[in-house]
């Protein structure tokens, strides 16, 4: 199932989720009509049912909105973090260019190898929730290489401190990215959303409408609306997998364009 999710486009995923939601809503109304028709609200209770329905719908919509906003903010922060990581690595590259030739070339080669490893190896592994020890190993080797030679003169000390600070910042961003390559929502939250959706569909089945065609139409629209929310959650729940996966573009641009032009 996860393999299918990772190969779908956003349009395909949206159509699939909405179609499944509409189908489930239609099936739920059909089953209600066959099994529990006596539970439907009688004439005279429609106004009271609308009041309760509005309250239930508002509460559920609020929960869905808060969860969707939280998932989107997490996704947006991680996407911004990738751009920040690229900026830090670019600044580190500029700093390393000031080193003597004997130390500059190995350090730049190690930094380039790290970025290439992240883009070509670590990023695909992150889509399946697996870390890449090789990328962390290259960063650790660069760290050890830079700390092995302290500043020889007083005027070299600020550049050395900036170099190590940039490296520490990149360590933090790299660690945050690796830790965030799993699902943003835990099983308890998914269960809450599924149960809440079931309650809302069940209450919609209780309403008494003069036309069964209109009841199925309105019930399907309700299911489609919930499908839109579930589509957004699925797109942004796995930041580095699926049709909405965050791209390593800012990092790839370093080795493909910025650093090769220098």
C-alpha angles and dihedrals in degrees: 000000000000090000090055090049093053093051098048123099120231091254092049092048091049093051092046096049095044092046091050091047093051091047092050091049092050092047091049091053091046091051091047091053090050100041111023109021091137091066092065115114113262126228111287093035095074096093092050089046091053090053093051091041091054091050093048092046092049093050093047093045089051091052092048091048094050092048092047092049091049092050092046093049090051090050092046093049092051092048090050088047091059090055090046090050090053091050092050092049091048091051089048090052090053090049093050091053088069093062122101113273094253091060099027100065097050092045094049091046091051092048092049091048090052093052092046090050092050093050100041103032113013097046096056089046091052089059088066094040096254123131124224113228090191095067093048089047093055091049090050091050090051090048092052091045093055095044092048092073114048121197110289095199133036093243090057093056098084092052090048092051092048090049093054093043091054090049092050091049090051090050089056094048092046091050093048091050093051093047092050098053092098132078114302093210119061123220092261091059093047090050090051092052093047093048091047091050089051092052092050093049091046092052090049088055090056093062116104113226124176092225120054089199091057091046091054090045094052091042090052092050089052090051091048091051091053089046090059090056092047089049091055091048092050093049096050100029093081103043095189101035138057131028094317096048116150110251125230088221097125090053094044090052090061095064097029099050120355102048096036090055093059 
